[in-house]
Structure formats: structure tokens, C-alpha cells
Amino acid sequence: MTNNRQRSSTKKLTAATTLPLTLGEIKDYLNIPDSDEASDPGLMGALRAAVENVERFTRRTLITTTWTLWMDRFPGRALPWWDGVRQMADTELTDLTESIVIPKSPLISITHVKAHKQDGTTSTVLNTTYIVDLASEPGRVALKVSQTWPTDALRAINGVEVEFIAGYGPVGSDVPEDIRRALLFTIGDFHENRESAPAKFEKVGESSISRFEASVGLPVTAQNLLHTYKLWKL
């Protein structure tokens, strides 16, 4: 029997080039003088870790980022079953008209939707056949009336590729203030308890500290601010 379980994964294609907060904003919040540069690597490491945790908690992308959503096949509903022997392909037994749900919010745009076929070729779905729902969260790619997703036999895994852009904008000030405050609360909590927080330092070449990884959890105060932005179900 064919396994009809749909699998999907999301991969970051182009990372954000900025962060939601500046080092100066963090130092102002923590009352650390600008002249105190010894704490800079730790604060930036805590910021990166806090952003990662906030994005995971809310299922959002804060700064403009390009992603690729991979799915085994196009979404659809199973057609009514009958007693007897099935002799048709899965696509012939499925109504391929369901929307594609984009797992990262807020959605900015869809770059392309591609079908990777069983014969090794790839085709791009015409953007005139679907509409992009930017108003809903999570965003969706929905077919226009009388349209259907490609019915060609797809390769066994990752047969569907959706490249999209998500985020609040290219700069930190585009991120909602409550989320920025939650980041500050998280960094402040880490900074206050930094002696007990595990950290990892790496030395590469002549650089004394090339990377700082901190275990940064989300304090309750930050979670309370973020609940409004959390996507509970995709």
C-alpha cells in the first residue's frame, strides 16, 4: 500500500543581513557604557540566540529572509474510495486543489512554485494560476478557480519546491515593538544570570573570540509579550 503521509521541511536560503536590535540599544537597556567593549561579543551572541528562540517560539521570521519549503507532493484531498482494486496513480485519486500553507510569517512574497518530476525534469507553476494570501497568518498560496496543481508524477521525496520571502522588513525598526522588548527582556535575563549559563568560545586564527553561543531561554515576561504573535497551529 502506498504511504500517503505528506512530509515537508523548511530551509533558510538567504539569511537576514541585520538583527532586530543594535548593540547600542542592548547596552542602553542594560546600562552598560559604550566604552565597555569587553561585553560586546557576549551580548551579540545572546542577541542571536534570543532571536532564534523568539522565532522558534512564535513561528515567525523577524527580519526579511528567503526560505525554501519542500514538500513531497502538492496538497490535495483524497477522492471518495470504492470497493475493488486501485489501478490509478495517487494523483488520479486526489483532488489537487488545496492551498499551500507557508510555515513562516509574516509572508512577504512567493518567488516561485516548482514541481520536480519523476523523470528528472523540473517545471515552474505559472503564477497566473494561483493567488498569494498575504493577509492571513500563516500565509497561503491558493489556486484560482478551475485551476489545479500539476498532476505529473513527482519524484519520491521533495517533489514540490516553494521559494518565499518572509519577515517584517529589512531593518530592526520594522519589527513590532513588543517583540523587540521581548528580546531585550530575554537578553537582560541572560545577562543577569550569565555566570550560570553555559557558553562556548571558539578561537580561529588570530581571533581570540570568533563565536559565542549562549543557552538563552525565554523568561516569562518575554513569553507574555510574545503570546499575541505566536502562531499556535499551521
N, C-alpha and C positions, 0 to 999 in steps of 0.2 A: 504493500500500500504506500502511496506517495505521502511524504511528510509535508503538510501544508502550512507548517508553522512559519510565520513571517519573521525574519531576522533583520535587524538594522543596526548601524553604527554611525557615529558622527566623528569626523576627523577635522582637526584645525588645519586649514590650508595656508592662510596668511594671518599671522598673529597681529594683535594690536601693536601700534608703534609708540603708544603713550600709556600712562597709567591714570586712574581716576583721581589721584591725589598727587601733589608735588611734595618733595622733601620739605620745602619751606612750610607748607600747610601742616604737615605732621609735626614739625618742630614747634610751630606756634601753639598747636593744641597741647603738646606735652611740656611746654615752657622750657624747651631746650635752646640755648643760644645758637645762633647761626655759626658762631666761631667754633663750636664744639663739633668737630668733624669725625671724631672717633666713633660716634654712634651711627654715622651715616650708613655704612654697609648693613648693620643690623636692622635699622629702620626700613630700608628699602627691601630687604629680604622679608621682613614682617609684612610690608605692604603687598608684595607679590603673593605671599601665602594667604593673606587676608582676602585679596581679590579672588583667588582660586576657590577659597571656601565659600565666599559670598555667591559666586557664580554657580557653584555646585548646589548650594542651599536653595537658591531662587530659581535655578534652571534658566538663568539669563546670561547674556553676554553684555558686559558693561560698555566697553569701547569697541568701535567698529572692527569687526573681524570677519574673515572669509572662511566658510566651512563647507565641507562636503558630507552630505547624507548619503549613505549607501544602504540600499535595500535589496533583498533577494529578488523581489518582484514588485510589480505595481499593485497598489491596494485595490481590493475588489470584494464583492460579496459572492458567496457560493450560490449557484443556482439550485433550484429545487432538485432533490435527488429522486431517483427512481429505482425500482427493483430490477436487477439484471446486471449485465456485465458492462463495465465502463470501457469504452473504446476510443474516447476522445482525449485530447491533451487537457492539462489543467486549465489553460487559458480559455478553452471552449466551454468549461464548466463554471466559469467565473464571470460575473458582471463587472468588467473593469472600468467602473465609473466613480469609484470612491476618491475622496480628496487625499492628497499627501499632506500629512501634518508635519510641520517644521519644528524640530525639537529645541531650537534656541530662539529666545525672544529678547528684545523686540526685533521682528523681521524687517529688514530694510528693502531687500530686493532678491529676486531669483535670477541667477546668472544663466543657468541652463538646466534642462532635464534631459538626460541621455539614457538610452537603452543599449546595454551590452548584450549582444545576441549570442546564441549558441554556436553559430558558425564563425565567430571571431570578429564580426563587424560591429560597428557602433553607429547608432543613428541618434540625431538630436530631435526631440519633440518640438514641433513648431510652437512658438509662443503665442500664436494666434488661436491655438486650440484650448488654451487654459487662461484662467484669471488668477491673480495673486491677491490673497486676502491679507492686507496689512493691518486691518482694524482689529481682528481677533487676536487673542493670545491663548495658546500659540498660533502663529500664522499658518495659513493653509495655501495649497495650490489646488484649485478646483477646476474641473473641466467645464467648458462651455456646453450649452445644450446640444445634444445629439453627437457629442464628441466622446471618444474612448481612448484609453491609453493603448500604446502599441500592443498588438496581440502576437507578435513574433515570439518564437521560443527563445527564452533568455538563458544565459549561462547559469550554471547550477547555483553559484553564490554571487552576491553583489552585482546583480543584473541591472539594477537601476541606480543611476548617479544623479544627485540633485546638488548643484553648487549654489550656495546662497550667502548673502551678507546680512549680518545681524549686529545689533548694538545700538546704544543711544546716540552715538556720534563719535567723531574723531578725537575729541578733546575731553579732558576730565570734567569741565564745567557742564557738559551735556548730560552727565549722569545725574539722576534725581538727587536732591539734597539729602533725603532720608538715607539713601544708600551710601552716600559719601560719609554721613555721620556714623553709620553703622561700621564703616571701615575704620574710622577714627577710634570708635569705641573698642573695636577688636584689636587694633594696634596698641592702644593705650593699655588694655588689659594684658596683652603680651608683654609690653614694656615693663609694666609694674611687677609681673611675675617671671621676668626673663631669666632669673637665676635658676629657676626650676624647670624651664622649658628646654628640651633638647635641641641642639643646633649642630650644624655640620659646616665646617670650613674646608675649602679646598685651596691648594696652592698650585698654581700653574705658571711655569717660567719664573719671571721676576716679580710677578704679582703676589703680594702677601695674602690677599683675600680676593679670590675670583668669584666666589659664590657663597651665598648664605641661605641655608634652608632652615626655616623655623617651623616648629609644630604650633600652629596658630589656630586655636579653636574659636568658635563664635560665642561670646558671652550672651547672657540672657537679654541684656539691654539692646544688643545688636539684633538678636533674633526678633525681638518685639518690633523693631523698626522695619524689619525685612518681611514680616508676615504678609503685609499688604502686597508685596511684589512677588511672593512665592507662587510659582505655578504648581499646583498640587497634583494635577493629572494631565497627561498629554493625550 
